[in-house]
Amino acid sequence: MTDYKHFTLGVEEEYMVIDPVSRELKSHEQRIVHEGQKILKDKVKAEMHQAVVEVGTDICCNVDDAFKDVASLRGNIAQIAGDLGLWIGASGTHPFSHWENQLITDHVRYNEIVNELQEAARSNLIFGLHVHVGMEDRRMAIHIANTARYFLPHVYALSTNSPFWEGRQTGYKSFRTKVFDKFPRTGIPDFFESIEAYENYVNLLIKTKCIDNAKKIWWDLRVHPFFNTVEYRICDVPMTINETMMIAALFQAISAKIYKLRKENMNFMIYQRSLINENKWRASRYGIDGTLIDFGKETEVNTRSLIYELLDFVDDVVDDLGSRPFIQQVEKVFETGTGADRQLAVYQQTGSLVKVVDHIHDAFLKA
């Protein structure tokens, strides 16, 4: 039996701070962060916009531990915000707040980013989910990252949770990535033939003053510059705790399955970035209700069918990882829709984006 103990999990989520009267995004003047750090230490952080709170779990041995940590973080942040007269919610974009009205956090790193990227940075009022999966070494990490790129659109489709932008129905299930596309060094990464090739790329960017450190590489998936993890960054922040854990469990299982194949001297096909990008666009536009391209068969396939194929692909590792109950949440998403589908349903029923915000807020602590 393959040992998957080193496939630890770390989950980072970005939450929106909401004025309970207007339902607009609201600066919390870092009060939530200051109060949160008294209890949660460095597990709660400020973000570039003052209406955003970022949280991150400890390094978790398994999905059960990560679930407890995420649930605790959501509960604590909601309680702290409530005591300050504020609401918290999880959605890839706010349904109607405008970025021009939001304050930027006064911090040297954010000031540098805004100075360099200008309106692209100031308008980047979005909320994502990052999942770190631990690796035994960086050589295995780059192999897993290269291969896992193919599956990013499948999981991203399940996470879609940003159908509105500045008061408009965008027509996308995830408009968040369309906003983020304005940043450099985003999207699906290239294939790297070795960890040395990746590090040479990073060092060239630093040497030529494109970046000052590798954290300014904002791809949908990256070998983390400082930790022995593969960091999956493509997904919208999910509306509920269980959806977050479903996504984390899927990324962990994909990593473990690719590792298992490698140990058995087998590989999954490597596909070009340009082809994977076609599937990413489809996932962004249609979520789970469109089609993706099966590149092996060279044909369009129902997105749900390809997600079922992914579940079959990882099935032989999920019990060893102890993650089957979380992987099975995919069925619930297929029944009730993604966060985007549920936001759109509320809007279609009520015609009110305020009611959509209420729904986002009400779902925040639901499992």
N, C-alpha and C positions, 0 to 999 in steps of 0.2 A: 504493500500500500504506500502511495506517495505521501510524504510528509508536507503538510501545508501550514505548519505552525508559523512560518515567517511571513505569511500573507496577512499581516496585521492591517487594521483599518484606522484611518483618521478622517473625520467628516467635518467640513467647513460649510457653514450656511450664512447667507446674507439676508437680513430681515429688513422690512420697511417699518419706519416709525410713522404712525398715523395720528392726526388730530381727530379725536372722536366726535367733534362737532361738525367740522367741514368735510371730514374724511380725506382731506388733502394730506400729502406728505408733510412732515413737520420736523424741523431741527430740534433735536433733544439736547443740544448744546453739550453733548458728551456726558450728560447726567446719567444716562443709562449705563454707559461704559464705566464711569467712576463708581457708581453704586454696585454694578455687576462685578467689578474687579475686587471689591471687598469680600465677595463670596466665591467668585469663580476664578480669581487671579487673572492669568494671561489668556484664559479661555474666551474672553470677550474683548473685542478690539474696536477702535474707531475705523471708519472707512472714509474714502475721499469725500463723499457727500455726507453732510451732517444728519440727514434723515435715514441713514443706513447704520445698522449695527451688524458686525460680523462676529460669529462665534465659531469655535473649533473644539472638537473633542480631544481628550487624551488619546494616546496611542492605545487602541483597543485590540485585545487578543482575538476577538471574534465578533460576529454581527450582533449577538445578544448584548455584549458589553457596549457596543456602539449604540444600539437602540436605547439602552438605559441612559447613556450619556447625552444623546440628542434630546430625549424626552425631558431629562433634567434641565438641560440648557434652555429649551423652549419654555418650560414651566417657570424657571427663574427669571428669564428675560421678560416674559409676559407679566409676571408679578411685579417686578421692578418698574416696568413701564406703567402698569396700572396704578401703582402707588404715586407715580408722578403725573397722573391724569392723562396718560397716553395709551394708544393701542399699538399692537404689533401684528404684522401679517407677513405671509410668505407668497410672493408672486414674482415672476421674472421681470415684470414692469408694473408700475402703478397704473390703474386704468385711466386716470385723467390728470394727474398732477403734471405741471410743466417744469422741465429742468431749469429754465431760466430763473425760477423763483427759489431755487435751492442753494443753500450756503455750502461752500467748500471748507473742509476741515483744514485749519491752519497747522500744517505739518510740513517739514522740509521735503519729504518724499513726494507728497501730493502737490506741493507748490512747484516742484521740478517737473512733474508730469503735466500739470496744467500749463506751465510756461512753454513746454516743448510741444504739446499736442493741441493746445488752445481749445477751440470749441468742441473738437472731438472728445476731449477729456471732460469738459464741463457738462456736455450733454449725455455723458455715459452713466445715466441714472438707471442702472439695472441691477438685478439681484440673481446671483448664481449659486450653484452647489459645486463644491470641489471634493472629490473623494481620493484620498491617498491610500494606495495599496502597497504594503511593505514588500521589499524584494530582498533576496539573499545576497545579491551583489549587483553592481551597475551594468555588468555585461548582460546578465539575464534581464535587467530592467529595459535596456534598449531593444532587446529581442522581443519582449512582451509588448512594449510600446509600438514597435513597428507593425506587429501582427494585429494588435487590438484596434488599430485605427479603423479597420473594416467594420467593426461592430459599433462604432460610435453613433452613427445615425439611428440604429435600431433602438439603443437605449435612450438617446436624445428624444426620439418620437414619443416615448413613454413619459418623458419629463415635461413636455411642452406645457407652459403655464404663463404665457404672456401674449394674449390675443389683442390687447388694447395698448394704445400709445397716445398720450396727450389728448384723451377724450375721443379718439377715433377707433373704430373697429378696423384693424389693419388688414384683415383677410388672411393673416398668418396665425398659426397656432403658437408659434414662438417668434415674436418680433424682437426679443432681447438680442439674439445673435445678429440681427440686421443692424441694431444700434452699435453693437460691439465691433462689427466689421470695419468701422472707421478707424480703429486702432491699428497700428502696424503690428506685424508678427502675431497675428491671430489666425484662427481657423485650423483646419486639418494640417498636421505637420508633414513634412517630407519624410521619406524613408532614409534612415542612416545605417550605413553598412556596418558600423561598429560604434562602441562608446567613444572611441578616440575620434572618430569622424564628427560625432556630435559635439564633443568638447572642443575640437578644432574650430567648428562653426561658432560656438559661443565665444571662444577666445578671439577670433577674428572680429566679431562684432564689438567686443570690448576694446580691442586694440585700435579699431577705427572710430571709436567714440559713437557708435550707433546706440550702445547701451552702456551703463556703468556696472550692471551685474545681470546675471541670467534670469532674475525674477521679472525682468521686463520682456521676457519671451512669454506671450500670453496665449499660446496655442491651446486647442481643445484637449490636448493630451501632451504631457511632457514628462521626461525623466526629471525629477525635481533637482534643482541645482545644488541643494545642500543636504537633502535627506536621501536615504536609499529607498525611495518610493517612486512608483509611477502615479502621477497625479492626473486624474480624469476631471476635465474642467468644462465640458461641453454643455452640461445640463442647466436648464432653468432651476431655480430653487423650487422644490415641490411644495404644494400647499399643505400637505399633512406629514406627520412623522413617519407613518408606514410607507408612504411613497418615497420619502428620502431613504429609508432603509432598504426598500426594494431596489432602488438604483445602486446603492452602495453594495448590496449583496450581488447584483449582476456584475458590476465591475470587478469585484473580488473573484467571482466564479470564472469570468472570462480570463482573468490573469492566471488563475490556478490551472485552468484547462490548457492554456497555451504552454504553461510551464510543464505540465504532464506530458504533452505531446513532444516537447523538446527533449525531455528525459528519456522518451521512448524513440528518439531519433526520427521524429516525424514533425512536419511543419504544416501550418495552415497557409493557404495562398496569400501572397503579398500583392496588394493592388495599388495602383497609382493614386496619388493624392487627387488628381483631377477627376477620377472616377468616383472616389469616395465622396468628393464634394457634391456630385450630382445627387447622391442619396441624402447628404446633409440638407441640401436645399429643399428636397421633397419633404423631409421630416419637419423642417421649419415651417413649411407652408401648410401641410396637411395633417401633421401629427400621426396618429395611428390609423387614420381613415383614408390614407392615400395608397400609393404603390411605391415600392423601392425597386431598384434594379438588382437582380441576381446576376452577378457578373460571371459566375461559372456557367450558367445556362444562357447568358446574354439575352435576358428577357425581363419584362416588368412582372413583379409579383406583389400581391396584396401585402401591405406592411405587416398586418397581424400574422400572416402566414410565415413571413421571414422571422418575426419575433419568436414564433413557436419553434422555428428551426434553431434559433439561438438557444432557446430553452433545452431543446434536445441535445445540442452541442455540449452544453455545460452540465447536463444531468448527472453524469458520472462523478462529478466532484462536489456537488452541493451538499450531499449528506456528510461527507468528510469535513466540510466547512461548517456544518450545522446551520445552513442558511435556507433550507427548503421552505419553511413557513414564510420567509420574507420574499423569496423568489415567487411563491404562489400568489403574491399580491398582484402579479401581472393580470391574473384572471379578473380581479376586482376592477382594475383600471379598464380592462376590455368591456366590463359590464357598465361601469358608471362614467367612463370617459376620463381623459386626462384633466389636469387642473384647468387647462384652456377650454376644454369642452364644457366643464362645469361653470366656468365664468360666463361663457357664451350663452349657456342655457338660462342662467339667472337674468342676463341682459335681455334675452328674447322674451322671457316671461314678464319682466317688470319694466323694460325700457329705461332702466335707471342704473347708471354706473355707480351711484352711491350704494345701491343694493349689492352690486358686485363687490365693492370694498367690504361691505358688511359680511358677505359670504366668505371672503378671504380671511377676514379677522376671526370669524366664528370657527373656521376650520383649523386654525393655527395649532391648537392643542389636541386635536383629534388624532387618534391612532389610525 
